[in-house]
Amino acid sequence: MLELDIDVRENGRVVRPHGRLTMVSARPFRERVTQEIAAAGESPVIVDLSDVAFIDSSGLGALVACLKTARQGGGDLRLAAPSEQVTMVLGLTNLDRVLRPRATVQDALDG
């Protein structure tokens, strides 16, 4: 079984990973989200983290890299519905201040 599966919906605007975002899965995750960012142009891309059971420093690095890529292209990357573990890690690292997760996908889509 793969460490992380990724679904894309809303015409590429919502990326929903399922599983563990770790050193093993961070690179393919970053590559997939980067593809969606390129296709979205200046529209924001939402990463729905509700089904991410675990995230480590490599996963956090992938999220920050995707945010940087999106902003360099004039777009944005928004996190939505982080699981309890992801919320805890974002808070402990203070990345919740940079990545500013929203409670729901709809909140993230609305801006």
N, CA, C and O atoms as a GROMACS GRO file, in nm:
protein
  444
    1MET      N    1   0.084  -0.120   0.000
    1MET     CA    2   0.000   0.000   0.000
    1MET      C    3   0.088   0.125   0.000
    1MET      O    4   0.191   0.131   0.067
    2LEU      N    5   0.045   0.223  -0.075
    2LEU     CA    6   0.118   0.349  -0.080
    2LEU      C    7   0.107   0.422   0.053
    2LEU      O    8   0.008   0.410   0.125
    3GLU      N    9   0.209   0.498   0.084
    3GLU     CA   10   0.209   0.580   0.205
    3GLU      C   11   0.105   0.691   0.196
    3GLU      O   12   0.045   0.730   0.296
    4LEU      N   13   0.085   0.743   0.073
    4LEU     CA   14  -0.006   0.857   0.055
    4LEU      C   15  -0.073   0.846  -0.081
    4LEU      O   16  -0.006   0.832  -0.184
    5ASP      N   17  -0.206   0.853  -0.082
    5ASP     CA   18  -0.283   0.864  -0.206
    5ASP      C   19  -0.328   1.009  -0.218
    5ASP      O   20  -0.346   1.078  -0.118
    6ILE      N   21  -0.345   1.055  -0.341
    6ILE     CA   22  -0.385   1.194  -0.363
    6ILE      C   23  -0.502   1.199  -0.460
    6ILE      O   24  -0.493   1.148  -0.572
    7ASP      N   25  -0.610   1.261  -0.417
    7ASP     CA   26  -0.725   1.288  -0.503
    7ASP      C   27  -0.724   1.436  -0.538
    7ASP      O   28  -0.685   1.520  -0.457
    8VAL      N   29  -0.768   1.467  -0.658
    8VAL     CA   30  -0.778   1.607  -0.701
    8VAL      C   31  -0.920   1.629  -0.749
    8VAL      O   32  -0.973   1.549  -0.828
    9ARG      N   33  -0.984   1.737  -0.702
    9ARG     CA   34  -1.120   1.768  -0.745
    9ARG      C   35  -1.137   1.918  -0.762
    9ARG      O   36  -1.042   1.995  -0.744
   10GLU      N   37  -1.256   1.959  -0.796
   10GLU     CA   38  -1.286   2.101  -0.821
   10GLU      C   39  -1.194   2.157  -0.930
   10GLU      O   40  -1.138   2.265  -0.915
   11ASN      N   41  -1.179   2.081  -1.038
   11ASN     CA   42  -1.093   2.124  -1.150
   11ASN      C   43  -0.951   2.156  -1.107
   11ASN      O   44  -0.892   2.253  -1.155
   12GLY      N   45  -0.897   2.075  -1.017
   12GLY     CA   46  -0.759   2.093  -0.973
   12GLY      C   47  -0.741   2.192  -0.861
   12GLY      O   48  -0.629   2.214  -0.815
   13ARG      N   49  -0.849   2.252  -0.817
   13ARG     CA   50  -0.836   2.352  -0.710
   13ARG      C   51  -0.824   2.290  -0.573
   13ARG      O   52  -0.773   2.354  -0.482
   14VAL      N   53  -0.870   2.166  -0.556
   14VAL     CA   54  -0.863   2.101  -0.425
   14VAL      C   55  -0.783   1.971  -0.437
   14VAL      O   56  -0.820   1.881  -0.513
   15VAL      N   57  -0.675   1.964  -0.363
   15VAL     CA   58  -0.591   1.845  -0.358
   15VAL      C   59  -0.613   1.781  -0.222
   15VAL      O   60  -0.599   1.846  -0.119
   16ARG      N   61  -0.650   1.651  -0.223
   16ARG     CA   62  -0.680   1.585  -0.096
   16ARG      C   63  -0.592   1.461  -0.079
   16ARG      O   64  -0.620   1.356  -0.135
   17PRO      N   65  -0.484   1.476  -0.002
   17PRO     CA   66  -0.401   1.358   0.026
   17PRO      C   67  -0.466   1.271   0.133
   17PRO      O   68  -0.536   1.320   0.222
   18HIS      N   69  -0.442   1.140   0.123
   18HIS     CA   70  -0.494   1.042   0.219
   18HIS      C   71  -0.377   0.959   0.269
   18HIS      O   72  -0.309   0.894   0.190
   19GLY      N   73  -0.353   0.960   0.400
   19GLY     CA   74  -0.247   0.876   0.455
   19GLY      C   75  -0.148   0.956   0.537
   19GLY      O   76  -0.184   1.041   0.618
   20ARG      N   77  -0.021   0.926   0.514
   20ARG     CA   78   0.087   0.986   0.592
   20ARG      C   79   0.175   1.072   0.501
   20ARG      O   80   0.222   1.025   0.398
   21LEU      N   81   0.195   1.195   0.539
   21LEU     CA   82   0.279   1.288   0.463
   21LEU      C   83   0.415   1.292   0.532
   21LEU      O   84   0.437   1.369   0.625
   22THR      N   85   0.504   1.208   0.483
   22THR     CA   86   0.635   1.188   0.547
   22THR      C   87   0.747   1.200   0.446
   22THR      O   88   0.725   1.235   0.330
   23MET      N   89   0.868   1.170   0.491
   23MET     CA   90   0.985   1.173   0.405
   23MET      C   91   0.963   1.088   0.279
   23MET      O   92   1.008   1.125   0.171
   24VAL      N   93   0.895   0.977   0.292
   24VAL     CA   94   0.871   0.886   0.180
   24VAL      C   95   0.777   0.947   0.077
   24VAL      O   96   0.798   0.932  -0.043
   25SER      N   97   0.674   1.015   0.124
   25SER     CA   98   0.571   1.066   0.033
   25SER      C   99   0.582   1.214   0.001
   25SER      O  100   0.509   1.263  -0.085
   26ALA      N  101   0.670   1.286   0.067
   26ALA     CA  102   0.677   1.432   0.051
   26ALA      C  103   0.711   1.473  -0.092
   26ALA      O  104   0.651   1.566  -0.146
   27ARG      N  105   0.806   1.406  -0.154
   27ARG     CA  106   0.846   1.446  -0.289
   27ARG      C  107   0.735   1.425  -0.392
   27ARG      O  108   0.704   1.518  -0.466
   28PRO      N  109   0.673   1.304  -0.398
   28PRO     CA  110   0.562   1.290  -0.494
   28PRO      C  111   0.445   1.383  -0.463
   28PRO      O  112   0.379   1.432  -0.554
   29PHE      N  113   0.419   1.408  -0.335
   29PHE     CA  114   0.314   1.504  -0.298
   29PHE      C  115   0.348   1.642  -0.352
   29PHE      O  116   0.263   1.707  -0.414
   30ARG      N  117   0.470   1.688  -0.328
   30ARG     CA  118   0.512   1.821  -0.373
   30ARG      C  119   0.503   1.832  -0.525
   30ARG      O  120   0.459   1.934  -0.578
   31GLU      N  121   0.544   1.727  -0.595
   31GLU     CA  122   0.539   1.729  -0.741
   31GLU      C  123   0.396   1.739  -0.792
   31GLU      O  124   0.368   1.813  -0.886
   32ARG      N  125   0.305   1.664  -0.730
   32ARG     CA  126   0.165   1.665  -0.773
   32ARG      C  127   0.100   1.801  -0.745
   32ARG      O  128   0.029   1.855  -0.830
   33VAL      N  129   0.125   1.856  -0.626
   33VAL     CA  130   0.067   1.985  -0.593
   33VAL      C  131   0.126   2.094  -0.683
   33VAL      O  132   0.054   2.185  -0.724
   34THR      N  133   0.253   2.084  -0.714
   34THR     CA  134   0.317   2.182  -0.804
   34THR      C  135   0.252   2.178  -0.942
   34THR      O  136   0.235   2.283  -1.005
   35GLN      N  137   0.215   2.059  -0.990
   35GLN     CA  138   0.144   2.048  -1.119
   35GLN      C  139   0.010   2.121  -1.112
   35GLN      O  140  -0.027   2.193  -1.205
   36GLU      N  141  -0.060   2.103  -1.003
   36GLU     CA  142  -0.190   2.167  -0.988
   36GLU      C  143  -0.175   2.319  -0.975
   36GLU      O  144  -0.258   2.394  -1.026
   37ILE      N  145  -0.071   2.364  -0.908
   37ILE     CA  146  -0.044   2.508  -0.894
   37ILE      C  147  -0.018   2.568  -1.032
   37ILE      O  148  -0.070   2.674  -1.065
   38ALA      N  149   0.063   2.499  -1.113
   38ALA     CA  150   0.093   2.548  -1.247
   38ALA      C  151  -0.034   2.557  -1.332
   38ALA      O  152  -0.052   2.653  -1.407
   39ALA      N  153  -0.121   2.458  -1.319
   39ALA     CA  154  -0.245   2.457  -1.396
   39ALA      C  155  -0.344   2.563  -1.346
   39ALA      O  156  -0.422   2.617  -1.425
   40ALA      N  157  -0.340   2.592  -1.218
   40ALA     CA  158  -0.436   2.688  -1.159
   40ALA      C  159  -0.399   2.833  -1.188
   40ALA      O  160  -0.485   2.921  -1.179
   41GLY      N  161  -0.274   2.859  -1.222
   41GLY     CA  162  -0.232   2.996  -1.247
   41GLY      C  163  -0.242   3.080  -1.122
   41GLY      O  164  -0.179   3.048  -1.020
   42GLU      N  165  -0.319   3.186  -1.127
   42GLU     CA  166  -0.330   3.276  -1.011
   42GLU      C  167  -0.442   3.235  -0.916
   42GLU      O  168  -0.459   3.299  -0.812
   43SER      N  169  -0.517   3.131  -0.948
   43SER     CA  170  -0.621   3.082  -0.858
   43SER      C  171  -0.557   3.005  -0.742
   43SER      O  172  -0.456   2.938  -0.761
   44PRO      N  173  -0.615   3.014  -0.625
   44PRO     CA  174  -0.558   2.939  -0.512
   44PRO      C  175  -0.580   2.789  -0.526
   44PRO      O  176  -0.680   2.744  -0.582
   45VAL      N  177  -0.486   2.713  -0.475
   45VAL     CA  178  -0.498   2.568  -0.466
   45VAL      C  179  -0.518   2.534  -0.318
   45VAL      O  180  -0.446   2.583  -0.232
   46ILE      N  181  -0.617   2.450  -0.291
   46ILE     CA  182  -0.650   2.412  -0.155
   46ILE      C  183  -0.596   2.272  -0.128
   46ILE      O  184  -0.615   2.182  -0.210
   47VAL      N  185  -0.529   2.254  -0.016
   47VAL     CA  186  -0.485   2.121   0.026
   47VAL      C  187  -0.573   2.081   0.144
   47VAL      O  188  -0.561   2.135   0.254
   48ASP      N  189  -0.660   1.985   0.119
   48ASP     CA  190  -0.753   1.934   0.220
   48ASP      C  191  -0.679   1.827   0.302
   48ASP      O  192  -0.654   1.717   0.253
   49LEU      N  193  -0.645   1.860   0.426
   49LEU     CA  194  -0.565   1.772   0.510
   49LEU      C  195  -0.648   1.687   0.606
   49LEU      O  196  -0.594   1.631   0.701
   50SER      N  197  -0.777   1.676   0.582
   50SER     CA  198  -0.864   1.603   0.675
   50SER      C  199  -0.832   1.455   0.684
   50SER      O  200  -0.859   1.393   0.787
   51ASP      N  201  -0.774   1.396   0.579
   51ASP     CA  202  -0.740   1.254   0.581
   51ASP      C  203  -0.591   1.227   0.596
   51ASP      O  204  -0.546   1.116   0.569
   52VAL      N  205  -0.515   1.327   0.638
   52VAL     CA  206  -0.373   1.306   0.664
   52VAL      C  207  -0.358   1.269   0.811
   52VAL      O  208  -0.379   1.352   0.900
   53ALA      N  209  -0.322   1.144   0.835
   53ALA     CA  210  -0.315   1.092   0.972
   53ALA      C  211  -0.187   1.135   1.043
   53ALA      O  212  -0.183   1.140   1.166
   54PHE      N  213  -0.082   1.165   0.965
   54PHE     CA  214   0.047   1.196   1.025
   54PHE      C  215   0.126   1.283   0.929
   54PHE      O  216   0.123   1.264   0.808
   55ILE      N  217   0.198   1.380   0.985
   55ILE     CA  218   0.288   1.463   0.905
   55ILE      C  219   0.418   1.479   0.982
   55ILE      O  220   0.418   1.497   1.104
   56ASP      N  221   0.531   1.472   0.911
   56ASP     CA  222   0.661   1.493   0.974
   56ASP      C  223   0.727   1.616   0.913
   56ASP      O  224   0.664   1.690   0.836
   57SER      N  225   0.852   1.639   0.948
   57SER     CA  226   0.920   1.760   0.902
   57SER      C  227   0.933   1.765   0.750
   57SER      O  228   0.930   1.873   0.691
   58SER      N  229   0.948   1.650   0.686
   58SER     CA  230   0.955   1.648   0.540
   58SER      C  231   0.822   1.688   0.478
   58SER      O  232   0.817   1.759   0.377
   59GLY      N  233   0.714   1.644   0.539
   59GLY     CA  234   0.581   1.683   0.493
   59GLY      C  235   0.558   1.832   0.510
   59GLY      O  236   0.502   1.898   0.422
   60LEU      N  237   0.602   1.886   0.625
   60LEU     CA  238   0.591   2.030   0.647
   60LEU      C  239   0.673   2.106   0.544
   60LEU      O  240   0.628   2.208   0.492
   61GLY      N  241   0.792   2.056   0.516
   61GLY     CA  242   0.878   2.120   0.416
   61GLY      C  243   0.813   2.121   0.279
   61GLY      O  244   0.826   2.218   0.204
   62ALA      N  245   0.742   2.013   0.245
   62ALA     CA  246   0.672   2.006   0.116
   62ALA      C  247   0.561   2.110   0.110
   62ALA      O  248   0.543   2.175   0.007
   63LEU      N  249   0.487   2.126   0.220
   63LEU     CA  250   0.381   2.228   0.223
   63LEU      C  251   0.438   2.369   0.206
   63LEU      O  252   0.383   2.450   0.132
   64VAL      N  253   0.548   2.397   0.275
   64VAL     CA  254   0.610   2.530   0.266
   64VAL      C  255   0.663   2.553   0.124
   64VAL      O  256   0.649   2.662   0.069
   65ALA      N  257   0.725   2.451   0.065
   65ALA     CA  258   0.776   2.463  -0.073
   65ALA      C  259   0.662   2.489  -0.171
   65ALA      O  260   0.676   2.569  -0.263
   66CYS      N  261   0.549   2.421  -0.151
   66CYS     CA  262   0.433   2.443  -0.239
   66CYS      C  263   0.377   2.584  -0.222
   66CYS      O  264   0.337   2.647  -0.320
   67LEU      N  265   0.373   2.632  -0.099
   67LEU     CA  266   0.327   2.769  -0.074
   67LEU      C  267   0.417   2.869  -0.147
   67LEU      O  268   0.368   2.962  -0.211
   68LYS      N  269   0.546   2.849  -0.138
   68LYS     CA  270   0.642   2.938  -0.204
   68LYS      C  271   0.623   2.935  -0.356
   68LYS      O  272   0.623   3.039  -0.421
   69THR      N  273   0.607   2.816  -0.411
   69THR     CA  274   0.585   2.801  -0.555
   69THR      C  275   0.459   2.874  -0.599
   69THR      O  276   0.459   2.945  -0.700
   70ALA      N  277   0.351   2.856  -0.523
   70ALA     CA  278   0.224   2.920  -0.558
   70ALA      C  279   0.237   3.071  -0.555
   70ALA      O  280   0.191   3.140  -0.646
   71ARG      N  281   0.297   3.123  -0.451
   71ARG     CA  282   0.308   3.269  -0.437
   71ARG      C  283   0.401   3.329  -0.541
   71ARG      O  284   0.379   3.441  -0.586
   72GLN      N  285   0.506   3.256  -0.578
   72GLN     CA  286   0.596   3.307  -0.683
   72GLN      C  287   0.523   3.317  -0.817
   72GLN      O  288   0.559   3.400  -0.901
   73GLY      N  289   0.422   3.232  -0.837
   73GLY     CA  290   0.345   3.235  -0.960
   73GLY      C  291   0.224   3.326  -0.954
   73GLY      O  292   0.143   3.329  -1.047
   74GLY      N  293   0.211   3.402  -0.845
   74GLY     CA  294   0.100   3.494  -0.830
   74GLY      C  295  -0.026   3.431  -0.773
   74GLY      O  296  -0.131   3.496  -0.768
   75GLY      N  297  -0.017   3.306  -0.730
   75GLY     CA  298  -0.133   3.237  -0.673
   75GLY      C  299  -0.119   3.223  -0.522
   75GLY      O  300  -0.051   3.302  -0.456
   76ASP      N  301  -0.186   3.122  -0.468
   76ASP     CA  302  -0.182   3.099  -0.324
   76ASP      C  303  -0.206   2.950  -0.298
   76ASP      O  304  -0.266   2.881  -0.380
   77LEU      N  305  -0.158   2.904  -0.185
   77LEU     CA  306  -0.183   2.769  -0.137
   77LEU      C  307  -0.251   2.783  -0.002
   77LEU      O  308  -0.201   2.852   0.087
   78ARG      N  309  -0.365   2.717   0.012
   78ARG     CA  310  -0.440   2.725   0.137
   78ARG      C  311  -0.462   2.586   0.192
   78ARG      O  312  -0.495   2.493   0.119
   79LEU      N  313  -0.444   2.572   0.322
   79LEU     CA  314  -0.468   2.446   0.389
   79LEU      C  315  -0.609   2.446   0.446
   79LEU      O  316  -0.659   2.549   0.491
   80ALA      N  317  -0.672   2.329   0.443
   80ALA     CA  318  -0.808   2.318   0.495
   80ALA      C  319  -0.823   2.191   0.578
   80ALA      O  320  -0.763   2.087   0.549
   81ALA      N  321  -0.904   2.202   0.682
   81ALA     CA  322  -0.949   2.089   0.764
   81ALA      C  323  -0.836   1.996   0.811
   81ALA      O  324  -0.846   1.875   0.796
   82PRO      N  325  -0.730   2.052   0.869
   82PRO     CA  326  -0.622   1.965   0.914
   82PRO      C  327  -0.669   1.871   1.026
   82PRO      O  328  -0.749   1.910   1.112
   83SER      N  329  -0.618   1.748   1.023
   83SER     CA  330  -0.650   1.652   1.128
   83SER      C  331  -0.589   1.701   1.260
   83SER      O  332  -0.512   1.797   1.262
   84GLU      N  333  -0.624   1.635   1.367
   84GLU     CA  334  -0.575   1.675   1.499
   84GLU      C  335  -0.422   1.670   1.507
   84GLU      O  336  -0.360   1.761   1.561
   85GLN      N  337  -0.362   1.564   1.454
   85GLN     CA  338  -0.216   1.552   1.458
   85GLN      C  339  -0.150   1.661   1.374
   85GLN      O  340  -0.050   1.720   1.417
   86VAL      N  341  -0.203   1.688   1.257
   86VAL     CA  342  -0.147   1.792   1.171
   86VAL      C  343  -0.160   1.928   1.238
   86VAL      O  344  -0.067   2.009   1.234
   87THR      N  345  -0.275   1.956   1.297
   87THR     CA  346  -0.296   2.082   1.368
   87THR      C  347  -0.195   2.099   1.480
   87THR      O  348  -0.140   2.208   1.499
   88MET      N  349  -0.170   1.991   1.555
   88MET     CA  350  -0.074   1.996   1.664
   88MET      C  351   0.068   2.028   1.613
   88MET      O  352   0.137   2.112   1.670
   89VAL      N  353   0.108   1.961   1.507
   89VAL     CA  354   0.243   1.982   1.452
   89VAL      C  355   0.256   2.123   1.395
   89VAL      O  356   0.358   2.188   1.416
   90LEU      N  357   0.155   2.171   1.325
   90LEU     CA  358   0.159   2.308   1.273
   90LEU      C  359   0.173   2.408   1.388
   90LEU      O  360   0.248   2.505   1.377
   91GLY      N  361   0.101   2.385   1.496
   91GLY     CA  362   0.108   2.475   1.612
   91GLY      C  363   0.243   2.470   1.681
   91GLY      O  364   0.298   2.574   1.717
   92LEU      N  365   0.296   2.350   1.700
   92LEU     CA  366   0.426   2.335   1.767
   92LEU      C  367   0.540   2.401   1.690
   92LEU      O  368   0.635   2.451   1.749
   93THR      N  369   0.529   2.400   1.559
   93THR     CA  370   0.634   2.458   1.474
   93THR      C  371   0.607   2.603   1.437
   93THR      O  372   0.688   2.666   1.369
   94ASN      N  373   0.492   2.656   1.482
   94ASN     CA  374   0.447   2.791   1.446
   94ASN      C  375   0.420   2.809   1.298
   94ASN      O  376   0.404   2.922   1.251
   95LEU      N  377   0.414   2.700   1.223
   95LEU     CA  378   0.382   2.711   1.081
   95LEU      C  379   0.234   2.741   1.058
   95LEU      O  380   0.194   2.778   0.948
   96ASP      N  381   0.153   2.726   1.163
   96ASP     CA  382   0.013   2.766   1.149
   96ASP      C  383   0.001   2.916   1.124
   96ASP      O  384  -0.100   2.962   1.069
   97ARG      N  385   0.102   2.992   1.164
   97ARG     CA  386   0.102   3.137   1.138
   97ARG      C  387   0.133   3.169   0.992
   97ARG      O  388   0.088   3.270   0.939
   98VAL      N  389   0.211   3.083   0.929
   98VAL     CA  390   0.251   3.103   0.790
   98VAL      C  391   0.149   3.040   0.695
   98VAL      O  392   0.106   3.102   0.598
   99LEU      N  393   0.110   2.916   0.725
   99LEU     CA  394   0.022   2.841   0.637
   99LEU      C  395  -0.126   2.867   0.663
   99LEU      O  396  -0.210   2.840   0.577
  100ARG      N  397  -0.160   2.919   0.781
  100ARG     CA  398  -0.294   2.962   0.820
  100ARG      C  399  -0.405   2.867   0.774
  100ARG      O  400  -0.483   2.901   0.685
  101PRO      N  401  -0.411   2.749   0.832
  101PRO     CA  402  -0.515   2.653   0.792
  101PRO      C  403  -0.656   2.704   0.820
  101PRO      O  404  -0.680   2.772   0.920
  102ARG      N  405  -0.748   2.670   0.731
  102ARG     CA  406  -0.890   2.703   0.748
  102ARG      C  407  -0.963   2.580   0.800
  102ARG      O  408  -0.918   2.468   0.780
  103ALA      N  409  -1.076   2.601   0.865
  103ALA     CA  410  -1.150   2.491   0.928
  103ALA      C  411  -1.210   2.395   0.826
  103ALA      O  412  -1.216   2.274   0.850
  104THR      N  413  -1.253   2.447   0.711
  104THR     CA  414  -1.316   2.364   0.609
  104THR      C  415  -1.263   2.399   0.470
  104THR      O  416  -1.202   2.503   0.450
  105VAL      N  417  -1.288   2.308   0.377
  105VAL     CA  418  -1.251   2.335   0.238
  105VAL      C  419  -1.326   2.457   0.185
  105VAL      O  420  -1.269   2.540   0.114
  106GLN      N  421  -1.454   2.467   0.220
  106GLN     CA  422  -1.532   2.580   0.173
  106GLN      C  423  -1.476   2.713   0.224
  106GLN      O  424  -1.471   2.811   0.150
  107ASP      N  425  -1.433   2.715   0.351
  107ASP     CA  426  -1.369   2.836   0.406
  107ASP      C  427  -1.245   2.872   0.325
  107ASP      O  428  -1.221   2.990   0.297
  108ALA      N  429  -1.167   2.772   0.289
  108ALA     CA  430  -1.045   2.796   0.211
  108ALA      C  431  -1.078   2.844   0.070
  108ALA      O  432  -1.011   2.933   0.018
  109LEU      N  433  -1.180   2.786   0.009
  109LEU     CA  434  -1.220   2.829  -0.124
  109LEU      C  435  -1.272   2.973  -0.123
  109LEU      O  436  -1.249   3.048  -0.217
  110ASP      N  437  -1.342   3.009  -0.015
  110ASP     CA  438  -1.397   3.143  -0.004
  110ASP      C  439  -1.290   3.249   0.026
  110ASP      O  440  -1.313   3.368   0.007
  111GLY      N  441  -1.175   3.203   0.071
  111GLY     CA  442  -1.066   3.296   0.096
  111GLY      C  443  -1.055   3.336   0.238
  111GLY      O  444  -0.967   3.414   0.273
   0.00000   0.00000   0.00000
